[in-house]
Amino acid sequence: MDEMVAALIAKNESLAERVRQLEELLVAEWHPPVEWGLTPTESRLVGALMKRELATKSYLMSVLYSDRMEEPEEKIVDVLVCKIRRKLQLHGVAIETVWGQGYRLKDRENRA
């Protein structure tokens, strides 16, 4: 029995490390300035946008809700982006919609 418990603990630690590595690939590790007023979920979404040239809704849903048994509707991404846009526009950061594809951060030199 002790061997089985030890094996399960080792497997759990291995899986936890793998999850950490995968999350590192999905989302940029960053901490937004406090004055931006982003929630943890909003910060995670912006981190995902920072990690990719173009982020599809399904990618963003995976980043935000892959740990839940039931995911919310994909429309939640649009709602979050709308809220984040209002907060970030005050700081010169824009999220661009690429119609039919997803979202991306628009650089400040307007080279979209």
CORWO-V499515 format. One record per backbone hydrogen bond with DSSP energy under -0.5 kcal/mol. NH is the residue of the N-H (numbers start at 0). CO is the residue of the C=O. If there is no record, write none. Layout:
# CORWO-V499515
NH_CO / NH_CO
This chain:
# CORWO-V499515
4_0 / 5_1 / 6_2 / 7_3 / 8_4 / 9_5 / 10_6 / 11_7 / 12_8 / 13_9 / 14_10 / 15_11 / 16_12 / 17_13 / 18_14 / 19_15 / 20_16 / 21_17 / 22_18 / 23_19 / 24_20 / 25_21 / 26_22 / 27_46 / 29_27 / 35_32 / 36_33 / 42_38 / 43_39 / 44_40 / 45_41 / 46_42 / 47_43 / 48_44 / 49_45 / 50_46 / 51_47 / 54_102 / 55_53 / 59_55 / 60_56 / 61_57 / 62_58 / 63_59 / 64_60 / 65_61 / 67_64 / 75_72 / 76_73 / 77_73 / 78_74 / 79_75 / 80_76 / 81_77 / 82_78 / 83_79 / 84_80 / 85_81 / 86_82 / 87_83 / 88_84 / 89_85 / 90_87 / 91_88 / 92_87 / 93_105 / 95_93 / 95_103 / 97_95 / 97_101 / 98_96 / 100_97 / 101_97 / 102_54 / 103_95 / 105_93 / 106_104 / 109_106
